[in-house]
Amino acid sequence: MKKSNEDYLKSIFMLQQRQMRFVKISTLASRLNVSPAIISDKIKKLREDGYLRYAKYKGIQLTTKGILASKNIVRRHRILKMFLHEVLGLIWKDANEEAERLEYAASQLIVIP
């Protein structure tokens, strides 16, 4: 999966966990710091791939496939962050930033089911 797709899925997952069942495109655009037009194109592709659904006037929502993919992305990030902090001794902020860069390169092998 492309890095940008993973960014979108992770952001939608986090917003759904914190805010609501449905995420408005404008809210996602604001979080990712991109225009709603760019969001719309990506949403269409992720919807076609079965990662999310769109409800008119409500927003977007992850499907079961989208939730599983998002959880794996978040797990990879957390595993890497803990490794960087606990084993390599990076401060928490630096470990988080580095994990953000590394999570896309890490394979599914490091994700604990």
C-alpha atoms as a printed R data frame, in Angstrom:
    type eleno elety resid chain resno       x       y      z
1   ATOM     1    CA   MET     A     1   0.000   0.000  0.000
2   ATOM     2    CA   LYS     A     2   1.202   3.499 -0.789
3   ATOM     3    CA   LYS     A     3   2.385   5.748  2.016
4   ATOM     4    CA   SER     A     4  -0.284   8.333  1.226
5   ATOM     5    CA   ASN     A     5  -3.032   5.695  1.434
6   ATOM     6    CA   GLU     A     6  -1.698   4.592  4.808
7   ATOM     7    CA   ASP     A     7  -1.654   8.213  5.990
8   ATOM     8    CA   TYR     A     8  -5.294   8.617  5.028
9   ATOM     9    CA   LEU     A     9  -6.399   5.358  6.634
10  ATOM    10    CA   LYS     A    10  -4.505   6.074  9.841
11  ATOM    11    CA   SER     A    11  -5.943   9.588 10.060
12  ATOM    12    CA   ILE     A    12  -9.491   8.395  9.436
13  ATOM    13    CA   PHE     A    13  -9.030   5.673 12.057
14  ATOM    14    CA   MET     A    14  -7.735   8.145 14.642
15  ATOM    15    CA   LEU     A    15 -10.550  10.608 13.930
16  ATOM    16    CA   GLN     A    16 -13.168   7.867 14.183
17  ATOM    17    CA   GLN     A    17 -11.709   6.764 17.512
18  ATOM    18    CA   ARG     A    18 -11.633  10.274 18.955
19  ATOM    19    CA   GLN     A    19 -14.587  12.022 17.432
20  ATOM    20    CA   MET     A    20 -17.329  10.233 15.671
21  ATOM    21    CA   ARG     A    21 -18.556   7.311 13.701
22  ATOM    22    CA   PHE     A    22 -18.381   9.278 10.453
23  ATOM    23    CA   VAL     A    23 -15.560  11.627  9.517
24  ATOM    24    CA   LYS     A    24 -16.301  14.690  7.443
25  ATOM    25    CA   ILE     A    25 -14.060  15.267  4.453
26  ATOM    26    CA   SER     A    26 -13.348  18.810  5.630
27  ATOM    27    CA   THR     A    27 -12.162  17.454  9.013
28  ATOM    28    CA   LEU     A    28  -9.844  14.973  7.317
29  ATOM    29    CA   ALA     A    29  -8.547  17.654  4.947
30  ATOM    30    CA   SER     A    30  -7.753  19.889  7.892
31  ATOM    31    CA   ARG     A    31  -5.947  17.094  9.771
32  ATOM    32    CA   LEU     A    32  -3.827  16.180  6.739
33  ATOM    33    CA   ASN     A    33  -3.342  19.820  5.729
34  ATOM    34    CA   VAL     A    34  -4.561  19.311  2.157
35  ATOM    35    CA   SER     A    35  -7.475  20.663  0.156
36  ATOM    36    CA   PRO     A    36 -10.869  18.918  0.184
37  ATOM    37    CA   ALA     A    37 -10.550  18.391 -3.591
38  ATOM    38    CA   ILE     A    38  -7.420  16.296 -3.086
39  ATOM    39    CA   ILE     A    39  -9.193  14.374 -0.320
40  ATOM    40    CA   SER     A    40 -12.120  13.579 -2.606
41  ATOM    41    CA   ASP     A    41  -9.907  11.889 -5.197
42  ATOM    42    CA   LYS     A    42  -8.144   9.764 -2.581
43  ATOM    43    CA   ILE     A    43 -11.443   8.867 -0.885
44  ATOM    44    CA   LYS     A    44 -12.826   7.655 -4.191
45  ATOM    45    CA   LYS     A    45  -9.838   5.347 -4.706
46  ATOM    46    CA   LEU     A    46  -9.917   3.987 -1.142
47  ATOM    47    CA   ARG     A    47 -13.642   3.398 -1.479
48  ATOM    48    CA   GLU     A    48 -13.142   1.496 -4.735
49  ATOM    49    CA   ASP     A    49 -10.496  -0.631 -2.994
50  ATOM    50    CA   GLY     A    50 -12.973  -1.494 -0.223
51  ATOM    51    CA   TYR     A    51 -11.290   0.376  2.648
52  ATOM    52    CA   LEU     A    52 -14.093   2.807  3.373
53  ATOM    53    CA   ARG     A    53 -17.644   3.798  2.648
54  ATOM    54    CA   TYR     A    54 -19.161   7.176  2.024
55  ATOM    55    CA   ALA     A    55 -22.532   8.282  3.374
56  ATOM    56    CA   LYS     A    56 -23.912  11.422  1.788
57  ATOM    57    CA   TYR     A    57 -24.256  14.266  4.311
58  ATOM    58    CA   LYS     A    58 -22.544  12.163  7.004
59  ATOM    59    CA   GLY     A    59 -19.017  11.602  5.731
60  ATOM    60    CA   ILE     A    60 -16.680   8.652  5.458
61  ATOM    61    CA   GLN     A    61 -16.326   5.550  7.567
62  ATOM    62    CA   LEU     A    62 -13.825   2.705  7.515
63  ATOM    63    CA   THR     A    63 -15.036  -0.721  6.457
64  ATOM    64    CA   THR     A    64 -13.885  -3.858  8.273
65  ATOM    65    CA   LYS     A    65 -11.047  -4.113  5.743
66  ATOM    66    CA   GLY     A    66 -10.145  -0.468  6.409
67  ATOM    67    CA   ILE     A    67 -10.204  -0.918 10.177
68  ATOM    68    CA   LEU     A    68  -7.897  -3.954  9.987
69  ATOM    69    CA   ALA     A    69  -5.459  -2.136  7.694
70  ATOM    70    CA   SER     A    70  -5.514   0.946  9.931
71  ATOM    71    CA   LYS     A    71  -4.916  -1.061 13.084
72  ATOM    72    CA   ASN     A    72  -1.877  -2.696 11.462
73  ATOM    73    CA   ILE     A    73  -0.480   0.708 10.513
74  ATOM    74    CA   VAL     A    74  -0.998   2.029 14.053
75  ATOM    75    CA   ARG     A    75   0.538  -1.137 15.565
76  ATOM    76    CA   ARG     A    76   3.631  -0.847 13.367
77  ATOM    77    CA   HIS     A    77   4.027   2.762 14.440
78  ATOM    78    CA   ARG     A    78   3.681   1.932 18.137
79  ATOM    79    CA   ILE     A    79   6.045  -1.043 17.966
80  ATOM    80    CA   LEU     A    80   8.676   1.032 16.193
81  ATOM    81    CA   LYS     A    81   8.220   3.948 18.584
82  ATOM    82    CA   MET     A    82   8.660   1.716 21.623
83  ATOM    83    CA   PHE     A    83  11.737   0.061 20.096
84  ATOM    84    CA   LEU     A    84  13.312   3.408 19.269
85  ATOM    85    CA   HIS     A    85  12.580   4.751 22.741
86  ATOM    86    CA   GLU     A    86  13.216   1.708 24.930
87  ATOM    87    CA   VAL     A    87  16.031  -0.018 23.052
88  ATOM    88    CA   LEU     A    88  17.808   2.782 21.218
89  ATOM    89    CA   GLY     A    89  17.152   5.440 23.853
90  ATOM    90    CA   LEU     A    90  15.607   8.136 21.662
91  ATOM    91    CA   ILE     A    91  13.540  10.699 23.500
92  ATOM    92    CA   TRP     A    92   9.798  10.161 23.081
93  ATOM    93    CA   LYS     A    93   9.292  13.020 20.585
94  ATOM    94    CA   ASP     A    94  12.179  11.890 18.374
95  ATOM    95    CA   ALA     A    95  11.094   8.255 18.609
96  ATOM    96    CA   ASN     A    96   7.605   9.253 17.448
97  ATOM    97    CA   GLU     A    97   8.910  11.250 14.485
98  ATOM    98    CA   GLU     A    98  11.293   8.497 13.427
99  ATOM    99    CA   ALA     A    99   8.584   5.847 13.788
100 ATOM   100    CA   GLU     A   100   6.408   7.991 11.533
101 ATOM   101    CA   ARG     A   101   9.069   7.739  8.828
102 ATOM   102    CA   LEU     A   102   9.810   4.047  9.364
103 ATOM   103    CA   GLU     A   103   6.297   2.646  9.710
104 ATOM   104    CA   TYR     A   104   5.801   2.574  5.942
105 ATOM   105    CA   ALA     A   105   9.016   0.664  5.296
106 ATOM   106    CA   ALA     A   106   8.342  -1.990  7.949
107 ATOM   107    CA   SER     A   107   6.672  -5.167  6.740
108 ATOM   108    CA   GLN     A   108   3.679  -6.903  8.240
109 ATOM   109    CA   LEU     A   109   6.060  -9.325  9.977
110 ATOM   110    CA   ILE     A   110   6.537  -6.960 12.904
111 ATOM   111    CA   VAL     A   111   2.821  -6.551 13.548
112 ATOM   112    CA   ILE     A   112   1.598  -8.689 16.402
113 ATOM   113    CA   PRO     A   113  -1.796 -10.174 15.469
